[in-house]
Amino acid sequence: MDADLVALSESVGSACQQRRLLLATAESCTGGWAAQVITHTAGSSTWFERGFVTYSNEAKLDLLGVAPGTLEQFGAVSPETAAAMAEGALRNSNAMISLAITGIAGPSGGSLGKPVGTVCFAWCRVSQIANTETRVFAGDREAVRRQAVIYALQGLLLRLDT
C-alpha cells in the first residue's frame, strides 16, 4: 500500500478513535478497497466495525436493505442509492458513522448521463440523513477506483470535523 493511502488510513483511525466512533463501509465499485485501506492500520478493530461489499443490486437489497424502488427509479449509481447504502450500513451494524461508494469504474457500463468514472458517495451518522456527492473521475478502472477510495475517506475526515 502506498504512503498516501497509509497516511489516510492513520488519519481516519485517529479521528474515529478521538471521537469514539465506530465506522462501517458499504462499497460497490471499489469492492472493499476502502475497508482494505482502513484495516491497514494496526488496531483498526477498535474503530472499524464492519464493511459491506455489495457489488450486485441483490446484495444492496439483501445486506443493506436498499429499497427496490430506489434501484428501479434512480439506478445503482445514484446519490439516492448511495444514501440508502450508507443508511443501511448503519442499520445493519453497531457503527455510528458510515460511508458508501457506488459507481461505474469502467471500462464499459457508462452512458451519456452517467459516463464511466461516475461515482456517488454518501456519508451518514446515526439518526441523521445521509450527505451525498457525485464525482466523475478520469483514468482507467484502477485509477477511478483508487480516486473513489481516497475521496470517500477524505470526505469522511471532513465530516468528522463538523
N, C-alpha and C positions, 0 to 999 in steps of 0.2 A: 504494500500500500504506500502511495507516495506521501511526501511530507505534508502537503496541503490537506489531504484527507485525514491524516493522523491528527493534525492540529485542530481541524474542525471537530473530530470525534472528542478530543480532550476538552474543547470549549463547550460543546453540548453537555458532556458529562459533568463538568464543573458547574455549569449554570443550573442543570437539573438538581444536582446534589445540594447546592446552596439554597435552592427554593423548596427542597424536599418534595420534588415532583417525580412521579413515575411516568415514563413515556411509552407510548405504543405507536407502531407504524402500520400503515396499510399501503401496500405497494402493488402496482400493476406493471407498468412498462419497465420499471427498474428491477423487478424480480428479486427483491430482497437486498439490493445493493446498499440502501440506506441502513438497513439493520446490520449489514456486514461492517459498514464504516463505524456505526455506533458501538458495536461489540468488539471492535479492535482494541478499545481502551480497557485495560485490566480493571476489574471492579465494576464494570458496566451493569452487572446484575443488580446493583444497589439502586439503579435509576432507570434501567430499561426493562420494562415489564414483559412485553412481547411484540412480535412482528407478524403481520398477516401478509402473505403473498397471495394476492387474489387476481391472478392473470386473466382468468376467464370470467365472463359475465356470471356464470353459475356460482363461481367462488365468491364473487361480490354479493350475490343474493344469499348464499348459504352461510358464509362465515361472518359477513358484516351486516347482513340484514338490509342491504340496499333494496329499495322498493322496485319491483319490476317496472312500474310506470315511469320511474326516474330513468332507467336504462332505455326504455322504449321511446320516451319523449325527447330526451336530451342526448342519449348515447353514452357509451362507456367513457369517452373522452369529453368531459364537460365539467364546468365548475360545480354543477348540481350533483353529479356523481362523485366528484372528489369530496365535496362536503358530506355526502351521505357515507362515504367510506371512512372519513375521519370521525364522524359521529358514531358510526358502527364500531370502530376500533375501541372507542371509549366504553360503549355499552357492553362490549364483549371482552372486557379486560378489567384490571384493577387500576389502570392508568388514570392520571389526572389531566394529561395533555397528550394530544396525538397529532400526527401529520399523515397526509395521504398524497400519493402521486399516481396519476393515471395519464397516459399519453400515447403518442404514435412515434415510436423510435425509428421506424423505417426498416429496411429501405423502401418498403411499399406500405400501403394502407392509408395514405393521405388522400385528401380531397381539396377542392378549392376553398371550402370553408374551414377545413382543418388539415393543413398541409403537414407532411412529415416534419417532425420536430416540435409539433404542438404538444405541450404538456400542461395539465391542470393540476393545481396544488390546493390543499386545504390544511389548515391548522385549527385545532379546536381544544378548548378547555372544558372540563366537566361543567354542566349547567350553562353553557354558553353556545351561541350559534357559531358555526364554523366560519372562518375567514378564508376566502379563496382568491387565487390569482391564476392567470393563464399566461404562459410564455411560449414563444416559438424559438427554438434553439437551432443553430446551424451545425452541420457536420454529419458524419456517418452515425450509424446506430450507437456505437460505443461512446462517441462524443456527446450525443443527445442524452443518453442515459447518465453519463458522468455529470454533465451540467445540471441535469434534473436533481440528482442526489445532492449536489453542492447547494443548489438554490433552495431545496427543501430544508436542509439543515441550517443554512444561513437565515432563512425565513423563520425557522423555529427560534433561533437565537434572538432575532429582533423582537419576536412576540413574547419572549421570556423577560425582556427588558421593559415591557409596558405593563 
